[in-house]
């Protein structure tokens, strides 16, 4: 069965000022995205599709794409501002595409089976890919049964400032009921809290599951997503910065009964660079995992056409 990792990378050049300015976080020059593909291969994914823009195509293929192409089948799709349904045009002055739902829709003809969707610059951890891969093995391409990997809140915080997270509300059967966006989540000592609209501090345990934009879908999602995107454009196409993002569209599908979403829990620690000061912590986190034998010090060292194998430390006797 084809099992595809879809990587949302169309914004990567804008965020980093060009691919060549991306900061490596691995000891052999690896980016976060390298670790994502490596973990997906280990979890049984056999294809990766990068969603990029035409203006970064050459740079992307010569760096990231070129590194992984010898280890997994690689495909590309392109997200552009003007790629809209017939009869709809972007307003004058708009410069950015329309969000992650538009990005996913570019893959409608590029995936043939269950697929995962991730951010290009988030580190999700090996267990997260394994958990989602096992779920995708249980669904058929026609099923409207999807999944979201939920991370424990205290595994997604920054030491250098507040964060915004979508806190999961789950039903008793483990399916997603909704996502509550909480902004300004702050950690002070042992206390985690956020302030509501009235300024009241609300304490959080840190055990809440939150969305970090790690999803599992089947091709059946493309039709409903296309409908959601058209409805969004009909209402907001003349706005200069509005976007339709995956959590919003998924929430709408769940509310309309057009799909169900299984919330999958992982104990993996999420790494990301929310603030510039986070970079050193990400580098240290990767090095710690290498020291524990989770990753080799060079992910793509050639070894019979396969990624390098991590060296596991022997267990204590």
TIGUDO-601993 format. One record per residue (C-alpha): x, z, y. Coordinates in steps of 0.05 Angstrom, whole numbers, m for minus. Each point is the difference from the previous one (the first is absolute). Example, Ala and Ser with C-alpha at 12.3 -4.5 7.8 and 13.67 -1.06 7.14 Angstrom:
REM TIGUDO-601993
GUMI    east      up   north
GUMI     246     156     m90
GUMI      27     m13      69
REM end
This chain:
REM TIGUDO-601993
GUMI    east      up   north
GUMI       0       0       0
GUMI      24     m17      69
GUMI       7      64      42
GUMI      20     m13      72
GUMI      30      43      55
GUMI     m25     m24      68
GUMI      45      23      57
GUMI     m27       3      71
GUMI      61     m26      37
GUMI     m28     m44      56
GUMI      15      53      52
GUMI      69      18     m24
GUMI      38     m45      47
GUMI     m38      25      61
GUMI      12      73     m17
GUMI      74      m8     m12
GUMI      16     m52      53
GUMI      18     m52     m53
GUMI      17       8     m74
GUMI      75       2      12
GUMI     m10      63      40
GUMI     m35      37     m56
GUMI      38      64     m16
GUMI      23       7     m72
GUMI     m16      67     m32
GUMI      33     m10     m68
GUMI      75       6     m14
GUMI       6     m75     m16
GUMI     m40     m23      61
GUMI     m69       5     m31
GUMI     m62       4      43
GUMI     m61      41     m19
GUMI     m33     m64     m24
GUMI      55      m9     m52
GUMI     m18      67     m32
GUMI     m74     m19       0
GUMI      13     m64     m39
GUMI      48      35     m47
GUMI     m51      55     m15
GUMI     m55     m52     m10
GUMI      42     m38     m51
GUMI      13      65     m39
GUMI     m75      13       1
GUMI     m17     m67     m32
GUMI     m15     m45      60
GUMI      25     m70     m14
GUMI     m12     m35      67
GUMI       8      17      73
GUMI     m34     m35      58
GUMI      28      12      70
GUMI     m48     m10      58
GUMI      43     m22      58
GUMI      m2     m44      63
GUMI      28     m70       6
GUMI      49      21      54
GUMI      35      50     m46
GUMI      m4     m43     m63
GUMI      72     m23      m1
GUMI      30      68      15
GUMI     m46      36     m49
GUMI      14     m48     m58
GUMI      75       2      12
GUMI       3      76      m2
GUMI     m55      38     m36
GUMI     m30     m59     m37
GUMI      67     m24     m23
GUMI      20      68     m27
GUMI     m61      10     m44
GUMI     m13     m72     m22
GUMI      47       6     m60
GUMI     m38      60     m27
GUMI     m75     m16      10
GUMI     m43     m60      16
GUMI      m7      m6      75
GUMI     m55     m32      42
GUMI     m15      m3      75
GUMI     m62      m5      43
GUMI      m4      m1      76
GUMI     m41      40      49
GUMI     m10     m33      67
GUMI     m43      14      61
GUMI     m39     m65      m4
GUMI     m15       4     m75
GUMI     m75      13      10
GUMI     m66     m23     m30
GUMI     m28     m65      26
GUMI     m33       6      68
GUMI      41      60      23
GUMI      60      m3      46
GUMI      45      55      26
GUMI     m10      19      74
GUMI      50     m20      53
GUMI      53      53       6
GUMI      m3      27     m71
GUMI      69      m1     m32
GUMI      m7      38     m67
GUMI     m37     m15     m64
GUMI     m63      36     m21
GUMI      22      56     m46
GUMI      12      14     m73
GUMI     m66     m28     m27
GUMI      18     m69      29
GUMI      68       8     m32
GUMI     m29      14     m69
GUMI     m46     m59       6
GUMI      60     m47       5
GUMI      13      17     m74
GUMI     m68     m25     m26
GUMI      33     m60     m33
GUMI      66      35     m16
GUMI     m21      53     m50
GUMI     m35     m10     m66
GUMI      m8      71     m25
GUMI       1      73      22
GUMI      46      14      58
GUMI      28      56      42
GUMI       6       0      76
GUMI      54      39      37
GUMI      33       5      68
GUMI      68     m32       4
GUMI      34      59      33
GUMI     m29      59     m39
GUMI      35      32     m59
GUMI     m52      22     m51
GUMI      42      23     m60
GUMI       4     m22     m72
GUMI     m57      42     m27
GUMI     m49     m31      50
GUMI      12     m70     m28
GUMI      m6      25     m71
GUMI     m66      35      14
GUMI     m30     m62      33
GUMI      28     m47     m52
GUMI     m35      39     m56
GUMI     m65      m5      38
GUMI       6     m75      11
GUMI      12      m9     m74
GUMI     m72      25     m12
GUMI     m38     m48      46
GUMI     m18     m73      m6
GUMI       7     m51      56
GUMI     m75      m1      10
GUMI      m9      76       5
GUMI     m18      31      67
GUMI      37      63     m19
GUMI      58      13      47
GUMI      49      57      11
GUMI      36      38      55
GUMI      64      40     m13
GUMI      m9      67      36
GUMI      61      39      22
GUMI       1      75      11
GUMI      m1      11      75
GUMI      61      45      m1
GUMI      40     m56     m32
GUMI     m14     m47      59
GUMI      17      42      62
GUMI      55     m11      50
GUMI      45      56      25
GUMI       6     m35      67
GUMI     m72      m5      25
GUMI     m73      m6     m17
GUMI     m31     m53     m45
GUMI     m68     m32     m12
GUMI     m27      m1     m71
GUMI     m64     m22     m34
GUMI     m22      60     m40
GUMI     m37     m19     m64
GUMI     m69      24     m16
GUMI     m12      m9     m75
GUMI     m62       6     m43
GUMI      m2      44     m62
GUMI      16     m61     m43
GUMI      65     m13      38
GUMI     m25     m59      39
GUMI      10      m7      74
GUMI     m58      22      44
GUMI      35     m12      67
GUMI      61       9      42
GUMI       2      48      59
GUMI      53     m18      51
GUMI      36      60      27
GUMI      49     m11      57
GUMI      54      46      27
GUMI      13      33     m67
GUMI      58      48      13
GUMI      43      45     m43
GUMI      25      65      31
GUMI      36      44     m50
GUMI     m48      10     m58
GUMI     m61     m21      41
GUMI     m29     m70      m1
GUMI     m56     m15      49
GUMI     m32     m51      46
GUMI     m41       7      63
GUMI     m70     m30       1
GUMI     m33     m35      60
GUMI     m18      68      30
GUMI      72      25      m5
GUMI     m14      48     m57
GUMI      56       8     m50
GUMI     m21     m14     m72
GUMI      45      26     m55
GUMI      17     m44     m60
GUMI      28      24     m66
GUMI      46     m59      m9
GUMI     m30     m14     m69
GUMI     m51     m50      28
GUMI       7     m71     m25
GUMI      13     m51      55
GUMI       3     m75       2
GUMI      67     m33      14
GUMI     m26     m71      m8
GUMI      16      m7     m73
GUMI     m59     m36     m34
GUMI     m18     m32     m66
GUMI     m48     m59      m1
GUMI     m26     m56     m43
GUMI     m14     m71      24
GUMI     m73      19       6
GUMI      17      34      66
GUMI      14     m65      37
GUMI     m73     m19       9
GUMI     m23      66      29
GUMI      62       5      43
GUMI     m14     m70      28
GUMI     m71      22      18
GUMI      26      63      33
GUMI      51     m40      39
GUMI     m52     m50      25
GUMI     m47      56      22
GUMI      58      33      36
GUMI      18     m64      36
GUMI     m72     m14      20
GUMI      m2      68      34
GUMI      71       6      27
GUMI      36     m66       1
GUMI       7       0      76
GUMI      39      65       1
GUMI      74      m6      10
GUMI      24      56     m47
GUMI     m55      16     m50
GUMI      17      m3     m74
GUMI     m37       7     m66
GUMI      41      44     m46
GUMI      m6      11     m74
GUMI     m27      72       3
GUMI     m56     m22      46
GUMI     m20     m58     m44
GUMI       4      41     m64
GUMI     m43      54      31
GUMI     m52     m52      18
GUMI       0     m29     m71
GUMI      m9      69     m30
GUMI     m57      16      48
GUMI     m35     m65     m17
GUMI       9      10     m75
GUMI      43     m63      m6
GUMI      57      35     m36
GUMI      26      67     m22
GUMI      69      29      13
GUMI      35      47     m48
GUMI      45      50      36
GUMI      65       7     m39
GUMI      45      59      14
GUMI      76      m3       2
GUMI      51      54       9
GUMI      50     m49      30
GUMI      27      15      69
GUMI     m14     m54      52
GUMI      57     m21      46
GUMI     m10     m38      65
GUMI      30      m6      68
GUMI     m54      24      47
GUMI      51      25      50
GUMI      72     m25      10
GUMI      24      69     m22
GUMI     m33     m11     m68
GUMI      52     m51     m21
GUMI      53      50     m19
GUMI     m51      38     m43
GUMI     m20     m65     m36
GUMI      73     m16     m14
GUMI      12      71     m26
GUMI     m63      m4     m43
GUMI      22     m65     m32
GUMI      70      27     m13
GUMI     m30      62     m32
GUMI     m41     m43     m48
GUMI      62     m41     m17
GUMI      37      65     m14
GUMI     m57      21     m47
GUMI       7     m66     m38
GUMI     m65     m29      25
GUMI      34     m62      29
GUMI      67     m34      m8
GUMI      46      m3      61
GUMI     m10     m75       1
GUMI     m70     m23     m17
GUMI      13     m73     m10
GUMI      68       0     m34
GUMI      m4     m58     m48
GUMI     m12      21     m72
GUMI     m25     m56     m45
GUMI     m51     m21      53
GUMI     m30      70       5
GUMI       3      53      54
GUMI      54      52      m9
GUMI     m18      58     m44
GUMI       3      70      29
GUMI      46      49     m34
GUMI     m40      60     m22
GUMI      35      67       3
GUMI       1      33     m68
GUMI     m49      57      m6
GUMI      27      70      m6
GUMI       5      25     m71
REM end
